[in-house]
């Protein structure tokens, strides 16, 4: 595995139990010198903490304390289905939002340093909803390829939505979507939709080889159903307009996993968001070739530097839990 993806020096692993009683894995690293600020790195669908060690090492090197957390259902956190730990399942995004809130308020110590969100894809979807439900916890957010809506490859989206509703009505949300299976083995670089960088692409395979327990298969109907429910919540115009946090949003020109049109629409309503469009880049900008990745890193550094100038000195106070949302129909 590339040296840039080594575990950060002094990295500390930990676990906590969320409000649903599930075990959640996290990790933490800090610079040796002065701490400029803190960052929470939120991963995308089927990803894990280890995949963001390169980002963590870079941010620690720039003087930031870094925190990472595996969402329930993936990585080293507790999976949803005991009879098949491989299934990428879901019981609703409210749990993920509140687990992140428990993490920021009860696991991470309070600090007077500014807190940045660094979130990718599904993590950016959850992150955006968190910024709405718990305003003021994060000073700002860097979102890459946010999952505002998904691309249902080979299947018209209205049909995919209807199939998910049928699965809920028929009580088979725990079944794989058509063609879905357990982890099939290392993903080939050819024709992948994530990155054009062969070395960084191989990192994900190396991680699973080293830690087979992190492997995860395809999504269930439950994941698709609850994802569409949350997509509908996030895409409401009033909901987006209520997200006041300063945001730097990266949009990949060659993204075939999340919908570009949905990102552009969201940017029209988010009141304090800047867009960085990177032509040629695929879905995972943090794992892309340097010629694409460096554009994002440079813009992110500029954004962070500007936010540090404007950071409020007062320590963050825990915000109250979000009001429970009624079950989706």
N, C-alpha and C positions, 0 to 999 in steps of 0.2 A: 504494500500500500504506500502511496506517495507520502513523503515526510510532512507535507503541508497538512495532511489529514491525521496527523498524530494526535493523541489525546493531549490537550493543553497542559502545560506544566502546573502542578498543584491542583489539578482538576478534582473536584469532590463530587461523588455520586450520592444521591439520596432518594428516599421514597416518602410519600405521604398518602394518607387515605382521604379520598374526596368525600363529598357529602352523600354520595350514593354507596359508599363503602368500598369503592374500587381502589386498588393500589396503583399509584401514579409514580413513574420514575422521572427524576430530574437530575440535572448536573449544574455545576457552578465553577467558574474560574475568575480570578482577579489579577490585575497587574501588580507588579512588585512595587511600583512607585505610586505617584499620585493618581487618584481615580477621578477622571473627568466626568464620568456619568455611568449609568447602568443600562444594560440592554437585555430584553427578553426575546429570544429567538424562537419563533413559532413555525413549525415544520408543516409541509404539505401532506397530502394523502399518501399513506403507506410509507412515509419516511420515518427516520429515527434521529436521535440526538447525534449519533456518530457521523451522519452524513454532513453535519454542519460544523465539524471540527475545524475545517479550513477557515470558515467565516469566524468562528470563535477565536482561533489563534490570531487572526488579523485584528479583530476588535480589541482583544486583550493587549496586543502589541501597540495599539493606538491609545491605550490608557483607559479602556472601558472594562467594568465588571460585567461579566456575561452570565446569563442564566438561560438554561434550556429545559424544555419539558416535553416528554412524549405524551401525545394525546391518548386518552383511554381508547383501547381498541387497536393500538399499533405500537411499534417500537418495543421498549421494555416495560410498558405499562400493561395493566391487566386487560385481557381481551374480553369481548362481550359474550362469546359463545363457548361454553366449557367443552362441548362435544366436538368442536372443531376450531382450534385457535387460529387457523389459517384464514378464516373468513373475515373479510373487511366489512364488519357489520356496524350498525348504529341504532341508538335509541332516541336520538334527538339532539340538536345542537345546544339546547339550553344547558345540558349537563357540561358540555365543553366550555361554554362561556363562564359558568359558575366555577368550574374547576380552575380555570385561569385566574378567576378572582380570588379563590382560596390561595392559589400559588403566590399572587402578588401581595396579598394582605397578611397571610398567616405563615408562609414558608420563607419568603424573602424578608429580610429585616427592613424596617423603615429607614429611610435615608433622606438627606437633603439634596442629594444629587439628582439631576434630571433623569427621567426614565424613558428610554426609547423602545418602541416595538419594532422588531425586524421580522416580518412575516411573509411567508410564501404560499401562494395558491390557496389550498383549503385553509391553511393557517391564517392567511390574509382575510379570508371570508369570515372566519371566527373572530379575527382581530377587529375587523370593521364593526361587527355586531357588538363586540366588547366595548369599543369606543363609544357606541351609542348607549349601551346599557349601564356603563360605569364611567361616565364622563369625568375627566380630571385625573385619573390614575396615571395615564401615560402623557408625557409632555408632547410627544410627536410619534409618527409612525413611518417606517419605510416598508412599502408593500411591493412585492415582486409578483407579477402575473396573478393578480388576485382572482379568486374563483367567484366572480360576480354571477356567472352562469357557466354551465358546462356544455361541452360539445358531445352529443350522443352519436358517435361515429357509426355509420351504417344503419341508423334507425332514426326516423323522423322524431323530433322531440315531443310533439303531441302524443305520439304512440308510446314513447318511453314513459311519459307521465301517466298515461292511462294504464299501462302495464303495472306500474308501481302502485297505483290505487287499487287495481284488481288484486294485487298481492296482499295488500293490507286487508281488503275486504275478505279475501280467501284465507287469511291467517297463514300465509307462507312467506312472510318477509325474511325469514332466516335462510331461504334458499338462494343459491347463487343466481345472478342474472344469466340469461341465455349465453352459453359458451364459457361461463365462468368456471374456474377451477382453483385448486390449491396452488401454492407457489410452484411453478414449473421448472425452476432452475435458473441459472444465470441468464440475464436478458442480453441478447446479442446487440451489438452497437448498430449494425445495419438496419436502416429504416426505423430507428427509434424516434419518438416524437418529443424527446426531452432536451437533448443537447447534441451539438455538433462536435464536441470535444471528446475524443475516444478515451483519453486518460481519465478524465473526471467521470465519464460514464461508467468506467470499470470500477470506480470506487464503491458504488452501490453493491455490485456483485462481490467485491472483496469483503465488505462488511458482513454480508450474509454468510460467506464462507467461514469467516472467523467466528461469527455468532449466529448459528442456524436458528436459534430461538427468536430472532428478530424477523424471520421470513414471514411474509403475509401474501395471501392470494388475492383473488378478484373480489369486487364488491358484491354484496347481497342486494336483494330487492329492498331490504330495510335501509341500507345506506343510500340507495337512490331515492327512496320515498322521502326520508327525512332531509336529504339534501335539497330536493325540490321544495319542500316546505320552508326551509330556511332561506333558499334563494328568493322565494316570493316575499318573505318578510324583508330581506335586505334591499330588494329592488323597488320597494315602495318609495315614491318620490319624497314624501314627508320624512320617512325614516332616514334617507340619505342626507337630506338637508339638515337634519338634527345632529349630524356627526361634525362637530366643530374642531376637532383636533387637527393640527397641521399634518399633512400627509404628503410624502413623496411617493408617487405610484409609477412603477416601471411596467411598461407594456411591450411585450415581445412581438415583433412584426411577423415572425414565423411560428406562431403558437397554434397548435392543433389540439389542445387539451381543454382550454377555457376560452370562452367567447370574447373576442376582441370588441365586438359591437356593444356588449353589455358593459365592458370597462369604459368605453367612450361615453356611453349614456350615463353611467354613474358619475363620471367626472364632471358632467354638466350640472349635477345637483350637489355634489360635495362642496361645501362652501370654502374650504381651505386646503385644497389639494392641488399639487403640481404634477404634471405628467412628463415622464421621460420615455420617449418612443425609441426603441433600439432596432433599427432595420436589420433583418437577417437573423436575429437571435431567436432561438427556440424557447420552449416553456421554462426551463430552469436556468435563469440568468446567472445564479451563483455557481452553477456547474458548467457554464459555457466556456468556449474558447476565450482567451484573454482579450482578443480584439473586440469582443462584445462585452465581456465581463468588466473590463477596465473602464468602459464608458459609464456603466452603472456605479461602480465603486467610486469613481471620481465625483459623480453627481451626488452620491450618498454622502461622501465626505464634505462636500460643500454645504449640503443641507444640514448635516449634523453640526458643522461649525457655526452656521447661522443660528441654529436653535440653541446652541450652548451660550451664545451671546445674549439670547432673550430668556434664558431659563430663570424661572422663579427660584429664589433661595429657600423658601419655606419648605419644610418636610411635608411629604404627602400624608394625608390622613386617610385611614381606611374608609371606603365608601360603603354604605349599607348594601346588603344583598339586593339584587334585582327582584322585582315582584314576580311571582311565579306566572308563567304564561299558560293559558288554558290549553288543553290537549288539542292537537290538530284534528280537523274532521277526517 
